[in-house]
Amino acid sequence: MSKLANMMDADLSGKVCLVRFDHNVVKKGVVKDTMRIDATIPTLLHIYKKGGLPVLMTHVGRPYDKKTGEITISEGDSVQPIVDYLYAKLQLKGFIPKCEAAGKQGIIDLSPIATGISKLKSGAIDFVYLPNTRWFYGEEAKDDSADKLAKALAQYADLYINDAFGSWQAHASTYGIVKYLPSYAGLLMQKEVQSLHSVLQPKRPLLAVVAGAKFDTKIGPLSSLIKIADHLVLGGVIYNAYLCHKYGIEIEGVAAEDIAQAAKFIADSAEHAAKIVELPFIVENQGIEKRSGFKVHNVADLTAGTKLGYVLDVSAENFSDAKLVKVFKEAGTIFVNAVMGYTALFPEGTKAMYSLIDACPKATKLFGGGDTIQDFKEYLPGVFSKAQNDPKYYFFTGGGAILDAIQQGSAFGMKPVEALIEK
């Protein structure tokens, strides 16, 4: 059986430990949610306990333009708010090396990192936090510049720890670097991988709830998920595209390519199509700027060729329907990677669904994805607070990572995780 190289087995004493976290929680220069930072604190504290010297790194935002190849560096994508939070939370003093950008190429010269390492070894600071990894030239590259960056980063450390479960893409700082340093899985990484078995080998029946803004980003995981799930509920634009295809209606904002992807998904999953649990009541709104002239439609009443405005939610009444409630209440496992609509204007559908899930005592409840968890926390704070101490709940730090693992059929199929398997 596959086994991850465990940081608990590593000799950290006096070693510079380069640690990749998923602290992608900064928006416009502000930490929006501390959950992903807090989840990695046990790994950080263990490094201190074993005498290690931590050099931390994460990506923030999407400063790399894939079309032009240019990297935009701005204070809004800085790791400074994370460093400030760690000081406020743990009274640990951090240092960010002053790596200057080489124009639109991003950061090429890593030599300022050496200054941070010297401060760390002297005890002047408690940790080094590298600049946003996506500011580095080569981080997301597909050519040899990714390997050059990985090798350059490795020269400043004695070993590498990956605790960034949510950063599932094979980038220089999550994957390439493993070639150049002894590498281990952090405590959170191990916990998340273990918890994934509850999705891939669930207590039956498995009810999966998945939503998204684009069908093409979810079609691969959905095609795998519908095979292992007993029931599948769709939301967001994914559900709208499904409705357009199945019922021949038009919904504002649903692109032709999304409908084509929905058609492909249904065709490829024909033998499992009966697993899809439809939500009959949808909420149409005039525009996406404000709640305006909205109305609830029953999909069964819509004829082919019907044109609707923006469908921004499913109605809360869906989740009091006896047939749907039965599906939820009988579930042994409920996996949720979804908000039901555009919650900034219409949170009612999502709130009703989360409330129903909370009222399912038999089910193991697995939540993944930043928006999913953030909306749960915002709209049902009391329920969320209670859920954090309920062993029936588990909150993953990365939604995309879970979907990638589902598509691969194993947590060990994710490239950064695969690189950490003991050979």
Secondary structure, 3 states (H helix, E strand, C coil): CCCECEHHHCCCCCCEEEEECCCCCEECCEECCCHHHHCCHHHHHHHHHCCCEEEEECCCCCCECCCCCCECCCHHHCCHHHHHHHHHHHCCCEECCCCCECHHHCECCCCHHHHHHHHHHHCCCCEEECCCHHHECCCCCCCHHHHHHHHHHHCCCCEEEECCCCCCCCCCCCCHHHHCCCEEECHHHHHHHHHHHHHHCCCCCEEEEEEECCCCCCHHHHHHHHHHCCEEEEEHHHHHHHHHHHHCCEECCCCHHHHHHHHHHHHHCHHHHHHECCCCEEEEECCCCCCCCCEEEEHHHCCCCCEECEEEEECHHHHHCHHHHHHHHCCCEEEEECCCCCCCCCCHHHHHHHHHHHCCCCCEEEECCHHHHHHHHHHCHHHHHHHCCCCCEEECCCHHHHHHHHHHCCHHHCHHHHCCECC
